[in-house]
């Protein structure tokens, strides 16, 4: 996972009023780090409208299905300390994914393994800095 997450793709103090704003922030960050082109943000929003990317433990994993706008495999980690409503669930962490081909399947599987461990999920939610997030996700 370390090869697809870099420190500049970790934001720990973001705010969003809606899940759409949270997904857009993740998409914008993936664009900023050079992992995706601008239209990928719309693909992420479209995916979220079709099915929630909430996975439990206060975490959502937004991603788009338009691979043509992905420039390289990457993830971003965005924490919303105040949390936000995610279609009836409370989310405080979003892990955005940009993956070419079927790369998202392996990333989702790795993330699911981490997040199924409540202690690791809590450590991620409470990470004090980008290095702590990188450590937990590697």
N, C-alpha and C positions, 0 to 999 in steps of 0.2 A: 504494500500500500504506500510505502514511503516514496516510491518512485513517481507516484501520481499526485502527491500532496506536497506542496511547498509552503514554507512559512508565510509568504505573502498572500496565500489563499486561505488564511485563517483569520477570522474576525470574531472577536469575543464580546463586543459591546454594541450590537446593532439593535435597532428597534423596527418593528413592523406592526401595523394595526390589523392586517389581514394576512391570510396565507398567501394570497396573490402577491402582496408586497414582499413577503419573505421569499417566495419563489423567484420573483424578479430580482431581488438582491443577490441571490445565489447565482442566477444566470448572468447578471452584470459582472459579478466577480470572476466567473469563468471566462467571460469576454476580456476583462481587464488583464488576466494572467496569460492570455493568448491561447487558451484551450478551445475556444469556440468563437464563431462569428455571431454578430448581432442577432440574426434571425433565430438563433438557438433559444434565446430567451422566450420568444413566442411559442416555440415548440415545447418548452418546459411548462409554460402556462397551460397550453392545450392539453398536455398529458395530465396535469393536475386536475383539470376540469373533468376529464374522463374517468379518472380513478384517483383516489387519495393516495399519496405517497407516505402517509403516516405509517410507521412500523412498530411503534410502541416505545416505552421507556422515555417518552418526551421527545422523540426523534422522528424527523421526516427525512426522506431521501429523494428530493425532487430531481427529475431528469427528463430529458426530451427524447422523442423517438426519431427525430430528423437527423440522422447520422451525417448527412451531407454538409451540415453546418458545424461539425466537430472537426477541429484542426489537430487535436492530439488528446489522448486519454488523460484525464485529470479529475480530481475531486476538489471541492472547497468545503470548508467547515465554517459555518456561521452560527454564532450563539446569540440568542435573543434573551438576555437575562430576565426581562419582565415577562417572558412567555407570550404566547398568543393562541387564540382559538384556532384549531385546525379541524374544522368540520366536526365540532363536538369534543375533540381531544385537546389537551394542553401540550404545546410544543415549545421547547426552549432551544433546540438544536436542529439545524438543517445541514445535511451533508449533500451538497449538490454534485451531480455526476455528469461529466461529458465523456462519452466513450465512442470510439469508432467501431464499426462492426458489432460483434457480440461482447465486446469488452465489458459492458455494463453488467453482464450476468455474473462474471467472476467478481467484480467489485461489490455488487449487491450481496453475493454469498459471503465474502470476507466481512463486510460491514455487519451482516446479520449475525455472524458468529460472535463478533465483538459485542454487539448490542444485546444479544441474548444473555450475556453475563451481566447481571444487575450492578455488580461492583465496577466493572469496566465502563458500563454506560454512565454510572454516577460519576466516575473519575473524569470522563469526557465532558459531562455537563458542568463539572466544577473546575475544570482545568484553568490555571491562573495565567498561562501564557501559551504562545504558539508551540514552543518546544514540548510542553506537556501534552498537547494535542497530538503532535507528531509522534511522540513516544507511545501514547496509547493506541494509535492507529497503525503502529508498525509491529 
